[in-house]
Amino acid sequence: MRIPIVPASYFGIVLGLAGLGGAWRAAAQAWQFRVGIGEAVMAAAVAVWAVLISLFALKWLVARSDAQGEAAHPVQCCFIGLAGVATMLAAWALVPHARLAAEIIGAAGGAFTLWFAVWRTGGLWQGGRDPGATTAVLYLPTGAGSFVGANLAAALGHADWAQVLFGAGFFSALAIDSVLIHRLLTSPELAEPLRPTLGIQIAPATVGLSAYLSIWPGEPGLFAHMLLGYGLLMTLIILRLLPWIAKGGFSPGYWAFTFGITALAAGPLRMVARGDTGPALALAPFLFIFANLAVGLVAVGTVWLLIRGRLNLKWSGAPIVGSEGK
Protein backbone atom coordinates (compact mmCIF):
# COMPACT_ATOMS: atom_id res chain seq x y z
CA MET A 1 0.00 0.00 0.00
CA ARG A 2 1.38 3.37 -1.04
CA ILE A 3 0.56 6.40 1.09
CA PRO A 4 1.88 9.96 1.01
CA ILE A 5 4.48 10.63 3.72
CA VAL A 6 2.95 13.84 5.05
CA PRO A 7 5.16 15.99 7.33
CA ALA A 8 3.76 16.66 10.80
CA SER A 9 3.95 20.37 9.97
CA TYR A 10 0.87 19.85 7.75
CA PHE A 11 -1.20 19.74 10.94
CA GLY A 12 -0.80 23.51 10.75
CA ILE A 13 -3.60 23.39 8.16
CA VAL A 14 -5.95 22.14 10.86
CA LEU A 15 -4.83 24.92 13.20
CA GLY A 16 -5.45 27.57 10.56
CA LEU A 17 -8.89 26.26 9.59
CA ALA A 18 -10.01 25.71 13.18
CA GLY A 19 -8.72 29.17 14.09
CA LEU A 20 -10.72 30.70 11.26
CA GLY A 21 -13.78 28.74 12.33
CA GLY A 22 -13.29 30.09 15.84
CA ALA A 23 -13.12 33.64 14.47
CA TRP A 24 -16.41 33.12 12.63
CA ARG A 25 -17.97 31.71 15.80
CA ALA A 26 -16.83 34.83 17.64
CA ALA A 27 -18.22 37.01 14.85
CA ALA A 28 -21.58 35.28 15.24
CA GLN A 29 -21.58 36.32 18.91
CA ALA A 30 -20.31 39.86 18.40
CA TRP A 31 -22.08 40.80 15.16
CA GLN A 32 -24.88 38.22 14.92
CA PHE A 33 -23.37 36.64 11.82
CA ARG A 34 -24.86 33.35 10.66
CA VAL A 35 -23.46 30.52 12.75
CA GLY A 36 -23.45 28.15 9.80
CA ILE A 37 -20.36 29.74 8.25
CA GLY A 38 -18.20 29.12 11.27
CA GLU A 39 -19.50 25.58 11.67
CA ALA A 40 -18.79 24.84 8.00
CA VAL A 41 -15.20 25.99 8.43
CA MET A 42 -14.93 23.89 11.59
CA ALA A 43 -16.26 20.89 9.67
CA ALA A 44 -13.54 21.40 7.07
CA ALA A 45 -10.95 21.53 9.85
CA VAL A 46 -12.23 18.25 11.31
CA ALA A 47 -12.21 16.60 7.88
CA VAL A 48 -8.60 17.65 7.23
CA TRP A 49 -7.65 16.49 10.72
CA ALA A 50 -9.20 13.06 10.09
CA VAL A 51 -7.15 12.62 6.92
CA LEU A 52 -3.90 13.88 8.40
CA ILE A 53 -4.15 11.95 11.67
CA SER A 54 -4.77 8.76 9.69
CA LEU A 55 -1.75 9.41 7.47
CA PHE A 56 0.34 10.29 10.53
CA ALA A 57 -0.51 6.94 12.15
CA LEU A 58 0.11 5.03 8.93
CA LYS A 59 3.49 6.71 8.56
CA TRP A 60 4.62 5.01 11.76
CA LEU A 61 3.38 1.67 10.40
CA VAL A 62 4.62 1.66 6.81
CA ALA A 63 7.39 4.28 6.77
CA ARG A 64 8.88 4.07 10.23
CA SER A 65 12.31 5.30 9.15
CA ASP A 66 10.76 8.52 7.82
CA ALA A 67 8.77 8.96 11.01
CA GLN A 68 11.82 8.35 13.19
CA GLY A 69 13.90 10.72 11.08
CA GLU A 70 11.31 13.44 11.61
CA ALA A 71 11.27 12.79 15.36
CA ALA A 72 15.07 13.10 15.47
CA HIS A 73 15.21 16.29 13.40
CA PRO A 74 16.11 19.38 15.51
CA VAL A 75 13.35 21.51 13.92
CA GLN A 76 10.77 19.22 12.34
CA CYS A 77 10.43 17.18 15.53
CA CYS A 78 8.53 19.95 17.32
CA PHE A 79 5.79 19.85 14.70
CA ILE A 80 4.91 16.35 15.90
CA GLY A 81 3.30 18.02 18.89
CA LEU A 82 0.75 19.51 16.50
CA ALA A 83 -0.78 16.05 16.11
CA GLY A 84 -2.12 16.39 19.64
CA VAL A 85 -2.93 20.09 19.31
CA ALA A 86 -4.88 19.50 16.09
CA THR A 87 -6.74 16.64 17.78
CA MET A 88 -7.79 18.94 20.62
CA LEU A 89 -8.95 21.53 18.10
CA ALA A 90 -11.02 18.88 16.34
CA ALA A 91 -12.59 18.10 19.71
CA TRP A 92 -13.20 21.82 20.31
CA ALA A 93 -15.01 22.02 16.97
CA LEU A 94 -17.23 19.10 18.00
CA VAL A 95 -18.18 20.38 21.47
CA PRO A 96 -21.49 22.04 20.41
CA HIS A 97 -22.52 19.03 18.33
CA ALA A 98 -21.19 15.82 19.89
CA ARG A 99 -19.98 16.36 23.43
CA LEU A 100 -19.09 12.73 24.21
CA ALA A 101 -17.01 12.44 21.04
CA ALA A 102 -15.36 15.76 21.89
CA GLU A 103 -14.44 14.52 25.37
CA ILE A 104 -12.95 11.27 24.05
CA ILE A 105 -11.03 12.87 21.19
CA GLY A 106 -9.95 15.76 23.39
CA ALA A 107 -8.65 13.45 26.11
CA ALA A 108 -6.60 11.51 23.55
CA GLY A 109 -5.21 14.70 22.04
CA GLY A 110 -4.44 16.16 25.45
CA ALA A 111 -2.65 13.04 26.63
CA PHE A 112 -0.50 12.91 23.51
CA THR A 113 0.27 16.64 23.75
CA LEU A 114 1.35 16.37 27.38
CA TRP A 115 3.49 13.30 26.72
CA PHE A 116 5.21 14.86 23.74
CA ALA A 117 5.76 18.20 25.50
CA VAL A 118 7.45 16.49 28.46
CA TRP A 119 9.47 14.14 26.24
CA ARG A 120 10.67 16.81 23.81
CA THR A 121 11.37 19.46 26.44
CA GLY A 122 13.33 16.96 28.50
CA GLY A 123 15.49 16.27 25.47
CA LEU A 124 16.07 19.97 24.81
CA TRP A 125 17.14 20.61 28.39
CA GLN A 126 20.03 18.16 28.00
CA GLY A 127 21.83 20.70 25.81
CA GLY A 128 24.08 20.20 22.82
CA ARG A 129 21.69 22.02 20.49
CA ASP A 130 22.88 23.99 17.47
CA PRO A 131 21.67 27.61 17.94
CA GLY A 132 20.88 27.71 14.23
CA ALA A 133 18.09 25.19 14.84
CA THR A 134 16.40 27.43 17.41
CA THR A 135 13.19 28.66 15.79
CA ALA A 136 9.64 29.54 16.79
CA VAL A 137 8.68 25.86 16.54
CA LEU A 138 9.87 25.63 20.14
CA TYR A 139 6.58 27.23 21.17
CA LEU A 140 4.55 24.31 19.83
CA PRO A 141 5.01 21.46 22.34
CA THR A 142 4.39 23.42 25.56
CA GLY A 143 2.93 26.81 24.61
CA ALA A 144 0.48 25.90 21.85
CA GLY A 145 -0.47 22.64 23.53
CA SER A 146 -1.25 24.28 26.87
CA PHE A 147 -3.21 27.23 25.44
CA VAL A 148 -5.34 25.04 23.18
CA GLY A 149 -5.86 22.63 26.06
CA ALA A 150 -7.07 25.54 28.19
CA ASN A 151 -9.59 26.54 25.52
CA LEU A 152 -10.88 22.99 25.22
CA ALA A 153 -11.07 22.43 28.97
CA ALA A 154 -13.05 25.65 29.40
CA ALA A 155 -15.40 24.70 26.56
CA LEU A 156 -16.06 21.38 28.30
CA GLY A 157 -16.79 23.13 31.59
CA HIS A 158 -13.52 22.42 33.42
CA ALA A 159 -12.60 26.00 34.29
CA ASP A 160 -10.15 25.06 37.04
CA TRP A 161 -8.13 22.79 34.74
CA ALA A 162 -8.25 25.49 32.07
CA GLN A 163 -6.60 27.89 34.52
CA VAL A 164 -3.84 25.38 35.24
CA LEU A 165 -3.21 24.88 31.53
CA PHE A 166 -3.20 28.61 30.87
CA GLY A 167 -0.48 29.05 33.49
CA ALA A 168 1.61 26.29 31.91
CA GLY A 169 1.30 27.87 28.48
CA PHE A 170 1.84 31.45 29.60
CA PHE A 171 5.08 30.91 31.50
CA SER A 172 6.40 28.49 28.87
CA ALA A 173 5.78 31.09 26.16
CA LEU A 174 7.52 33.80 28.19
CA ALA A 175 10.62 31.66 28.63
CA ILE A 176 10.80 30.55 24.99
CA ASP A 177 10.16 34.09 23.72
CA SER A 178 13.32 35.37 25.38
CA VAL A 179 15.39 32.47 23.99
CA LEU A 180 14.09 32.99 20.46
CA ILE A 181 14.55 36.78 20.44
CA HIS A 182 18.10 36.33 21.74
CA ARG A 183 18.83 33.88 18.92
CA LEU A 184 17.39 36.23 16.28
CA LEU A 185 19.40 39.17 17.60
CA THR A 186 22.75 37.51 18.13
CA SER A 187 23.06 34.51 15.77
CA PRO A 188 23.34 34.28 11.97
CA GLU A 189 20.12 34.87 10.05
CA LEU A 190 17.64 32.05 9.62
CA ALA A 191 18.05 29.89 6.54
CA GLU A 192 15.42 30.61 3.90
CA PRO A 193 13.48 27.32 4.37
CA LEU A 194 13.16 28.07 8.10
CA ARG A 195 11.96 31.66 7.82
CA PRO A 196 8.21 30.88 7.50
CA THR A 197 8.41 29.40 11.01
CA LEU A 198 8.60 32.99 12.25
CA GLY A 199 4.87 33.19 11.58
CA ILE A 200 4.43 31.16 14.75
CA GLN A 201 5.74 34.17 16.69
CA ILE A 202 2.30 35.78 16.37
CA ALA A 203 0.56 32.92 18.13
CA PRO A 204 1.74 32.94 21.77
CA ALA A 205 0.13 36.28 22.62
CA THR A 206 -2.97 35.89 20.44
CA VAL A 207 -3.74 32.25 21.28
CA GLY A 208 -2.87 33.10 24.86
CA LEU A 209 -5.50 35.86 24.69
CA SER A 210 -8.06 33.33 23.49
CA ALA A 211 -7.16 31.00 26.36
CA TYR A 212 -7.32 33.86 28.87
CA LEU A 213 -10.78 34.90 27.69
CA SER A 214 -11.89 31.30 28.10
CA ILE A 215 -10.97 31.29 31.78
CA TRP A 216 -11.90 34.92 32.58
CA PRO A 217 -15.69 35.24 32.71
CA GLY A 218 -15.93 39.00 33.22
CA GLU A 219 -15.34 41.99 31.01
CA PRO A 220 -11.92 42.07 29.36
CA GLY A 221 -9.50 44.10 31.41
CA LEU A 222 -5.90 45.17 31.57
CA PHE A 223 -4.34 41.75 30.97
CA ALA A 224 -6.49 41.04 27.92
CA HIS A 225 -5.50 44.38 26.42
CA MET A 226 -1.84 43.66 27.17
CA LEU A 227 -1.96 40.34 25.32
CA LEU A 228 -3.75 41.99 22.40
CA GLY A 229 -1.09 44.70 22.27
CA TYR A 230 1.80 42.25 22.16
CA GLY A 231 0.03 40.17 19.53
CA LEU A 232 -0.45 43.26 17.37
CA LEU A 233 3.20 44.24 17.77
CA MET A 234 4.42 40.78 16.76
CA THR A 235 2.11 40.81 13.74
CA LEU A 236 3.43 44.16 12.53
CA ILE A 237 7.04 43.04 12.93
CA ILE A 238 6.36 39.83 11.00
CA LEU A 239 4.63 41.80 8.23
CA ARG A 240 7.67 44.08 8.06
CA LEU A 241 9.83 40.95 7.64
CA LEU A 242 7.55 39.33 5.05
CA PRO A 243 9.70 40.22 1.99
CA TRP A 244 12.72 38.69 3.75
CA ILE A 245 10.72 35.64 4.82
CA ALA A 246 9.32 35.15 1.30
CA LYS A 247 12.72 34.96 -0.43
CA GLY A 248 12.48 31.19 -0.45
CA GLY A 249 9.14 31.22 -2.26
CA PHE A 250 5.73 30.01 -1.13
CA SER A 251 5.39 26.67 0.64
CA PRO A 252 2.87 24.94 2.93
CA GLY A 253 5.05 26.27 5.74
CA TYR A 254 3.08 29.51 5.50
CA TRP A 255 0.25 27.82 7.40
CA ALA A 256 2.45 28.68 10.40
CA PHE A 257 1.09 32.23 10.13
CA THR A 258 -2.58 31.31 10.16
CA PHE A 259 -3.24 30.14 13.72
CA GLY A 260 -1.84 33.28 15.29
CA ILE A 261 -3.54 35.56 12.76
CA THR A 262 -6.96 33.93 13.21
CA ALA A 263 -6.58 34.11 16.99
CA LEU A 264 -5.71 37.79 16.59
CA ALA A 265 -9.08 38.22 14.86
CA ALA A 266 -11.08 36.08 17.28
CA GLY A 267 -9.79 37.73 20.46
CA PRO A 268 -11.12 41.26 19.83
CA LEU A 269 -14.42 39.81 18.60
CA ARG A 270 -14.87 37.91 21.84
CA MET A 271 -13.96 41.07 23.73
CA VAL A 272 -16.55 43.07 21.78
CA ALA A 273 -19.18 40.43 22.54
CA ARG A 274 -18.47 41.05 26.23
CA GLY A 275 -18.96 44.78 25.95
CA ASP A 276 -15.44 46.05 25.23
CA THR A 277 -15.71 49.44 23.55
CA GLY A 278 -12.02 50.31 23.37
CA PRO A 279 -9.35 49.28 20.84
CA ALA A 280 -10.94 45.86 20.34
CA LEU A 281 -14.10 47.46 18.92
CA ALA A 282 -12.10 49.59 16.49
CA LEU A 283 -9.74 46.84 15.39
CA ALA A 284 -12.12 43.87 15.17
CA PRO A 285 -13.46 44.46 11.62
CA PHE A 286 -10.02 45.00 10.11
CA LEU A 287 -8.45 42.02 11.88
CA PHE A 288 -11.36 39.78 10.88
CA ILE A 289 -10.97 40.71 7.21
CA PHE A 290 -7.20 40.30 7.48
CA ALA A 291 -7.56 36.79 8.94
CA ASN A 292 -9.94 35.65 6.22
CA LEU A 293 -7.66 37.00 3.51
CA ALA A 294 -4.56 35.42 5.06
CA VAL A 295 -6.09 31.95 5.38
CA GLY A 296 -7.68 32.22 1.95
CA LEU A 297 -4.40 33.14 0.26
CA VAL A 298 -2.44 30.39 2.00
CA ALA A 299 -5.17 27.84 1.17
CA VAL A 300 -5.25 28.86 -2.49
CA GLY A 301 -1.46 28.74 -2.67
CA THR A 302 -1.41 25.25 -1.17
CA VAL A 303 -4.05 23.95 -3.57
CA TRP A 304 -2.12 25.49 -6.47
CA LEU A 305 1.04 23.65 -5.40
CA LEU A 306 -0.95 20.43 -5.12
CA ILE A 307 -2.43 20.82 -8.61
CA ARG A 308 0.99 21.50 -10.09
CA GLY A 309 2.54 18.56 -8.23
CA ARG A 310 4.94 20.78 -6.32
CA LEU A 311 4.18 19.74 -2.76
CA ASN A 312 7.17 17.38 -2.99
CA LEU A 313 5.49 14.64 -1.01
CA LYS A 314 7.25 11.31 -0.63
CA TRP A 315 5.31 8.09 -1.06
CA SER A 316 5.76 4.90 0.89
CA GLY A 317 6.41 1.73 -1.02
CA ALA A 318 6.25 -0.75 1.83
CA PRO A 319 3.17 -2.88 2.52
CA ILE A 320 1.18 -2.47 5.70
CA VAL A 321 2.25 -5.01 8.30
CA GLY A 322 0.32 -8.26 7.76
CA SER A 323 -0.67 -7.45 4.18
CA GLU A 324 2.12 -9.39 2.44
CA GLY A 325 0.79 -11.76 -0.18
CA LYS A 326 -2.70 -10.31 -0.10
C-alpha positions in Angstrom: 0.0 0.0 0.0 1.4 3.4 -1.0 0.6 6.4 1.1 1.9 10.0 1.0 4.5 10.6 3.7 3.0 13.8 5.1 5.2 16.0 7.3 3.8 16.7 10.8 4.0 20.4 10.0 0.9 19.9 7.8 -1.2 19.7 10.9 -0.8 23.5 10.8 -3.6 23.4 8.2 -6.0 22.1 10.9 -4.8 24.9 13.2 -5.5 27.6 10.6 -8.9 26.3 9.6 -10.0 25.7 13.2 -8.7 29.2 14.1 -10.7 30.7 11.3 -13.8 28.7 12.3 -13.3 30.1 15.8 -13.1 33.6 14.5 -16.4 33.1 12.6 -18.0 31.7 15.8 -16.8 34.8 17.6 -18.2 37.0 14.9 -21.6 35.3 15.2 -21.6 36.3 18.9 -20.3 39.9 18.4 -22.1 40.8 15.2 -24.9 38.2 14.9 -23.4 36.6 11.8 -24.9 33.3 10.7 -23.5 30.5 12.8 -23.4 28.2 9.8 -20.4 29.7 8.2 -18.2 29.1 11.3 -19.5 25.6 11.7 -18.8 24.8 8.0 -15.2 26.0 8.4 -14.9 23.9 11.6 -16.3 20.9 9.7 -13.5 21.4 7.1 -10.9 21.5 9.9 -12.2 18.2 11.3 -12.2 16.6 7.9 -8.6 17.7 7.2 -7.7 16.5 10.7 -9.2 13.1 10.1 -7.2 12.6 6.9 -3.9 13.9 8.4 -4.1 11.9 11.7 -4.8 8.8 9.7 -1.7 9.4 7.5 0.3 10.3 10.5 -0.5 6.9 12.2 0.1 5.0 8.9 3.5 6.7 8.6 4.6 5.0 11.8 3.4 1.7 10.4 4.6 1.7 6.8 7.4 4.3 6.8 8.9 4.1 10.2 12.3 5.3 9.1 10.8 8.5 7.8 8.8 9.0 11.0 11.8 8.3 13.2 13.9 10.7 11.1 11.3 13.4 11.6 11.3 12.8 15.4 15.1 13.1 15.5 15.2 16.3 13.4 16.1 19.4 15.5 13.4 21.5 13.9 10.8 19.2 12.3 10.4 17.2 15.5 8.5 19.9 17.3 5.8 19.8 14.7 4.9 16.3 15.9 3.3 18.0 18.9 0.7 19.5 16.5 -0.8 16.0 16.1 -2.1 16.4 19.6 -2.9 20.1 19.3 -4.9 19.5 16.1 -6.7 16.6 17.8 -7.8 18.9 20.6 -9.0 21.5 18.1 -11.0 18.9 16.3 -12.6 18.1 19.7 -13.2 21.8 20.3 -15.0 22.0 17.0 -17.2 19.1 18.0 -18.2 20.4 21.5 -21.5 22.0 20.4 -22.5 19.0 18.3 -21.2 15.8 19.9 -20.0 16.4 23.4 -19.1 12.7 24.2 -17.0 12.4 21.0 -15.4 15.8 21.9 -14.4 14.5 25.4 -13.0 11.3 24.1 -11.0 12.9 21.2 -10.0 15.8 23.4 -8.6 13.5 26.1 -6.6 11.5 23.6 -5.2 14.7 22.0 -4.4 16.2 25.4 -2.7 13.0 26.6 -0.5 12.9 23.5 0.3 16.6 23.8 1.4 16.4 27.4 3.5 13.3 26.7 5.2 14.9 23.7 5.8 18.2 25.5 7.5 16.5 28.5 9.5 14.1 26.2 10.7 16.8 23.8 11.4 19.5 26.4 13.3 17.0 28.5 15.5 16.3 25.5 16.1 20.0 24.8 17.1 20.6 28.4 20.0 18.2 28.0 21.8 20.7 25.8 24.1 20.2 22.8 21.7 22.0 20.5 22.9 24.0 17.5 21.7 27.6 17.9 20.9 27.7 14.2 18.1 25.2 14.8 16.4 27.4 17.4 13.2 28.7 15.8 9.6 29.5 16.8 8.7 25.9 16.5 9.9 25.6 20.1 6.6 27.2 21.2 4.6 24.3 19.8 5.0 21.5 22.3 4.4 23.4 25.6 2.9 26.8 24.6 0.5 25.9 21.9 -0.5 22.6 23.5 -1.2 24.3 26.9 -3.2 27.2 25.4 -5.3 25.0 23.2 -5.9 22.6 26.1 -7.1 25.5 28.2 -9.6 26.5 25.5 -10.9 23.0 25.2 -11.1 22.4 29.0 -13.1 25.7 29.4 -15.4 24.7 26.6 -16.1 21.4 28.3 -16.8 23.1 31.6 -13.5 22.4 33.4 -12.6 26.0 34.3 -10.1 25.1 37.0 -8.1 22.8 34.7 -8.3 25.5 32.1 -6.6 27.9 34.5 -3.8 25.4 35.2 -3.2 24.9 31.5 -3.2 28.6 30.9 -0.5 29.0 33.5 1.6 26.3 31.9 1.3 27.9 28.5 1.8 31.4 29.6 5.1 30.9 31.5 6.4 28.5 28.9 5.8 31.1 26.2 7.5 33.8 28.2 10.6 31.7 28.6 10.8 30.6 25.0 10.2 34.1 23.7 13.3 35.4 25.4 15.4 32.5 24.0 14.1 33.0 20.5 14.5 36.8 20.4 18.1 36.3 21.7 18.8 33.9 18.9 17.4 36.2 16.3 19.4 39.2 17.6 22.8 37.5 18.1 23.1 34.5 15.8 23.3 34.3 12.0 20.1 34.9 10.1 17.6 32.1 9.6 18.1 29.9 6.5 15.4 30.6 3.9 13.5 27.3 4.4 13.2 28.1 8.1 12.0 31.7 7.8 8.2 30.9 7.5 8.4 29.4 11.0 8.6 33.0 12.3 4.9 33.2 11.6 4.4 31.2 14.8 5.7 34.2 16.7 2.3 35.8 16.4 0.6 32.9 18.1 1.7 32.9 21.8 0.1 36.3 22.6 -3.0 35.9 20.4 -3.7 32.3 21.3 -2.9 33.1 24.9 -5.5 35.9 24.7 -8.1 33.3 23.5 -7.2 31.0 26.4 -7.3 33.9 28.9 -10.8 34.9 27.7 -11.9 31.3 28.1 -11.0 31.3 31.8 -11.9 34.9 32.6 -15.7 35.2 32.7 -15.9 39.0 33.2 -15.3 42.0 31.0 -11.9 42.1 29.4 -9.5 44.1 31.4 -5.9 45.2 31.6 -4.3 41.8 31.0 -6.5 41.0 27.9 -5.5 44.4 26.4 -1.8 43.7 27.2 -2.0 40.3 25.3 -3.8 42.0 22.4 -1.1 44.7 22.3 1.8 42.3 22.2 0.0 40.2 19.5 -0.4 43.3 17.4 3.2 44.2 17.8 4.4 40.8 16.8 2.1 40.8 13.7 3.4 44.2 12.5 7.0 43.0 12.9 6.4 39.8 11.0 4.6 41.8 8.2 7.7 44.1 8.1 9.8 41.0 7.6 7.6 39.3 5.0 9.7 40.2 2.0 12.7 38.7 3.8 10.7 35.6 4.8 9.3 35.1 1.3 12.7 35.0 -0.4 12.5 31.2 -0.4 9.1 31.2 -2.3 5.7 30.0 -1.1 5.4 26.7 0.6 2.9 24.9 2.9 5.1 26.3 5.7 3.1 29.5 5.5 0.3 27.8 7.4 2.4 28.7 10.4 1.1 32.2 10.1 -2.6 31.3 10.2 -3.2 30.1 13.7 -1.8 33.3 15.3 -3.5 35.6 12.8 -7.0 33.9 13.2 -6.6 34.1 17.0 -5.7 37.8 16.6 -9.1 38.2 14.9 -11.1 36.1 17.3 -9.8 37.7 20.5 -11.1 41.3 19.8 -14.4 39.8 18.6 -14.9 37.9 21.8 -14.0 41.1 23.7 -16.5 43.1 21.8 -19.2 40.4 22.5 -18.5 41.1 26.2 -19.0 44.8 25.9 -15.4 46.0 25.2 -15.7 49.4 23.6 -12.0 50.3 23.4 -9.3 49.3 20.8 -10.9 45.9 20.3 -14.1 47.5 18.9 -12.1 49.6 16.5 -9.7 46.8 15.4 -12.1 43.9 15.2 -13.5 44.5 11.6 -10.0 45.0 10.1 -8.4 42.0 11.9 -11.4 39.8 10.9 -11.0 40.7 7.2 -7.2 40.3 7.5 -7.6 36.8 8.9 -9.9 35.7 6.2 -7.7 37.0 3.5 -4.6 35.4 5.1 -6.1 31.9 5.4 -7.7 32.2 2.0 -4.4 33.1 0.3 -2.4 30.4 2.0 -5.2 27.8 1.2 -5.3 28.9 -2.5 -1.5 28.7 -2.7 -1.4 25.3 -1.2 -4.0 23.9 -3.6 -2.1 25.5 -6.5 1.0 23.7 -5.4 -1.0 20.4 -5.1 -2.4 20.8 -8.6 1.0 21.5 -10.1 2.5 18.6 -8.2 4.9 20.8 -6.3 4.2 19.7 -2.8 7.2 17.4 -3.0 5.5 14.6 -1.0 7.2 11.3 -0.6 5.3 8.1 -1.1 5.8 4.9 0.9 6.4 1.7 -1.0 6.2 -0.8 1.8 3.2 -2.9 2.5 1.2 -2.5 5.7 2.2 -5.0 8.3 0.3 -8.3 7.8 -0.7 -7.5 4.2 2.1 -9.4 2.4 0.8 -11.8 -0.2 -2.7 -10.3 -0.1 
